[in-house]
């Protein structure tokens, strides 16, 4: 099953990332695709916060 979700603000992206619960999607793989500045790092920061990751999340680029 494949899903594509589009958000339209940084707040929406963070909210989406924080509300993905791995218990609902066992063996889930998240692929982030997009041009520079499209919110991949914002999503990752929100997801990491939900997982209580305390390390600073930075863009690999």
DALINTA-V299371 format. One record per helix or strand of 3 or more residues. SS is the DSSP state (@ for helix, = for strand). FROM is the first residue (numbers start at 1). TO is the last residue. If there is no record, write none. Layout:
ss from to
SS FROM TO
SS FROM TO
This chain:
ss from to
@ 10 19
@ 22 24
@ 40 50
